[in-house]
Amino acid sequence: MSFLSKMFGGGGNAAQSGSGSQTPPPSNVRIHPDVDNGVTPGSASFSGGTLSCKCPSNKVTVEVSAQTAHNHVCGCTKCWKPKGAAFSQVAVVGRDAVKVTAHPEKLRVVDPSAAIQRHACTGCGVHMYGRIEDTNHPFHGLDFVHTELSGQSGWSEPQFAAFVSSII
């Protein structure tokens, strides 16, 4: 069975199996909890919310005071992913809309040499936000956030997938 067949189902010839169907059986691949069972539309009137790390207490919290844009699932090897998910989900927002409001002392940059400085909680490992400090970078001024770290609904919905080849 090929890698893709193992990952996405199928692997047999429908004509040989006698089913007459070209649809592969369901797979056990979990893309991301926020897209696996369908995507919930965002709200045009949503104006932000609070992101919290996964620590049981003394949580790092980040206030995002604007709606996000370009929400997508990402297959890169750098982004934080929830347990069992093949992809992360990440969106962008203006850096002036992102403010750490609790336990900033728990945040550390994961890889100081990376273009996106991913600020992760030292307690649970969750990436709270990513910032580009290089003023010459085309995405300077945008911060990357994981909206699933919020209990509020209304965030922009995932609209595309990036770095898919990193997964397959």
N, C-alpha and C positions, 0 to 999 in steps of 0.2 A: 504494500500500500504506500503510495507516495506521501510526502510530507503534507501537501495541500489537502489530500483526501483525509488524512488523519485529523488535520486541523479543522476542516470545514465540512466533513462528511463526504459520502459518496465512495468512490474507489472501485465500484463495480460498473459493468456495462448494463444499462437498463434493459437492453434487448436480451441480454443473456439471463438476467434475473427474472424475466417474464413479466415484470410489472407494467411494461409499456410506458412508464413515466420517465421523464428526463430530470425530474426534480430529485436532488439527493436527499437522503434522510436528514432530520435535524442534527445539528452537531452540539457538542458540549462546550464550544468556545464561548467564553464570556468576554465581550468587547469592553463593556463598562456598565456598571449598574444603572447609570442614567440613560442608557440607550438600548439595553438588552431587551426591554419589554415595550419599546416604543419611546418616542421623544415627546416630552411635554412642552408645548409652545411657551415662550417667554411672554412678558407683558410689556407693552410699550410705555406704560405708566410707572414701571418699576424703577426705583431710584437708588438701589443699593441695599447693602445689608452687612452682616457680620460673618466673618469666617472664623472657625475655631479649630484648633488642632485636635488630635485624638487622645490626648492625655486624659486620665481619669480625673485629675484635679490640676489646679494652677495652669489652666489652659492658656496658650498664646491665642490672642484674639486680634483680628485685623478688621478694621472698618473700611468698607468700600462704599464711597458716597456717590456712586454713579452706576448706571446700567453698563454691563459689559458688552463687548462686540467680538466678532470673529470667534465665537465659541466653537470648539472642535475637539474631536478625539485625536490624540497624538500617539504615534507608535515609536517615538524616539527612545533612545536608551537613557536619557537624562531625566525626563519628567517623572514625578511621583505618580504612582498608580495605586489604586486601592487593592487590597489583597484579592488575588484571583482574577484581576482584570488584565486583559492583554494590552489595553490602551489607557492612557491618562485622558482626562478631559480638562481642557484649559481654554481660557478666554483672556482677552486683553481689556485694559481700562487705562485711562490717563493716570500717570504716576502721582499726580496731585490729588487723586481721589482715593489713594491707599494710605492708611495710617495704622500703625501697630498701636493697639489700645491696652493690651495687657501682656505682661511677661516678655518684653523685648529682650531681656537678658538670656532667654532660652533659645534665641535665634542665632544660627551660624550659617555662613555661606558654604554650600556643599562643595563647590569647585571654583576657587577664586580665579582660575585661568579661563573659565567659560565666558562666552559673551553674555549669556543670561545668568546673572548672579542669583541663584535659587536660595532663598532664605528658608531654612528648614528648622523645625523644632528639634532641639537636642534630646528631648524626652521621648517623643514618639516617631520622629523621622519625617513627619508630614512636611511637604513644601508649602509654606504659607503664601509666598509670592516670589516672583522672579523679576528682577530689575536689570535694565541695561544701563550701565554707567558711561559707556563710550559715546560721547556726543556726536561722533561721526557715523555711528551705526544707524541704519535706516529706521529701526524700531525704537530708537532712543525716545524717551517720553512716554512709552507704553509699559505698563507692568502686566505680568502674566499671573493669573489667579485661577485657583481651582474652586469653582462655584459650588461644587458638591460639598464643600466644607461649611456651607451655610444651611441653617434651618429654614430660611425664608424661601418662598417660591416666587417666581417671576423673572429670574435671571434669564438672559438670552439663551436660547436653546442651541445645542450643538448643530452646526450646519455643514460641516465637511470633515474629512479625515486627512491628516498630514502624516508624513513619514511612515506610511503604510509598509513600504519595502523593508523597513527595519524589523517588522514583525514577521514577514514571510521570507 
